[in-house]
Amino acid sequence: MPNLLSPLQVGPLQLPNRLVMAPLTRARAGASHIPNALIAEYYAQRASAALIITEATMVAADGCAFVGESGLFDDACVDGWRLVTDAVHNKGGRIVVQLWHPGRTAHSSLNAGAQPVSSTDRPIQGSTIRTPDGQKPYESPRRLTREELPGIVDLFAKAASRAQAAGFDGVQVHGAHGYLLDQFLRDGTNDRTDDYGGSLVNRARLLLETVDAVSEIIGADRVSVRLSPLVGYNDVTDSAPEALVEYLAREFDSRHIAFLEVRHADHRLPSEQRLAKIARQHFHGPLMLNGGFSKEQADASIENSTADLISIGRAYVANPDLVARFASNAPLNEMDPNTLYSPGAAGYTDYPSL
């Protein structure tokens, strides 16, 4: 019977265990958005993970929503990421890049005055964004025209090509957490009346076109997708999350993508467990779950076939050798939340290994 430390074949990748490092925005790239030696060190420290999924990475130079996140929109970014992939591969690890467009979660002050874009013209309510001038309300986005949408797909396709050039082992398309593709996907933010709005088939169109374009570049067996139908980040909701998961699980299954990740608010909630079961029923490739798993809960999910892979975030921030700690039941370092997005090595590469 498999457990969290059992090997698994995922597409062309032989994973030595099933404990995946979740994508974690850490904002260490600076204003240039070019990955650097510090970022390379951080990921290399965590190369024992089954697979590393990078921080959400910009596909567009004017698609910035954090101060200092990494990009993959030009050749300089490719060179920076090559430092990272080489460092991880030299430690025997595997790493895929999460490609992302923030949509209406961006801010003009982070993007040389460019207005955010979205499926809608409604701004995010109930929260603020950190800018160089402090916390500010989210701005009203510009509704993308029908004619602009092939350009959004092309941004992801070009970023996938750059990911190949940078030496990544694959790509994850970020369709979660209320960012641009999710803004189209969920009916709480998609109020369009064209063929990218209304029905679930229409709302999923941009995500599926993106997955198809990226797959054409690097092969479907190196492409994954992250969904979060019940996660309310960035003021997004959906009226029929179970139908959404079923439809997309079927679509991704027919495309034979490498794996599907379902991000839960809390994997213990009955509503989230129903989504995981639906995904498992209709997607027959490797299924990854995320959402506050302990080691024991992760092991149980693998052993009872609820999931094939578990991605963990917070524990990987503070424990670069998380696999070894789980294997030996060693205590975990505590994460310092004050250094999650601060510049420099403190709270980034200075957490001790065993």
Secondary structure by P-SEA (a helix, b strand, c coil): cccccbbbbcccccccccccccccccccccccccccaaaaaaaaaaccccbbbccccccccccccccbbbbcccaaaaaaaaaaaaaaaaabbbbbbbbbbbccccccccccbbbbbccccccccccccccccccccccccccccccaaaaaaaaaaaaaaaaaaacccccccccccccaaaaacccccccccccccccccccaaaaaaaaaaaaaacccccbbbbbbccccccccccccaaaaaaaaaaaaaaacccbbbbbbcccccaaaaaaaaaaaaccccbbbbbccccaaaaaaaaaaccccbbbbccccccccaaaaaaaaccbbbbbccccccccccccccccccc
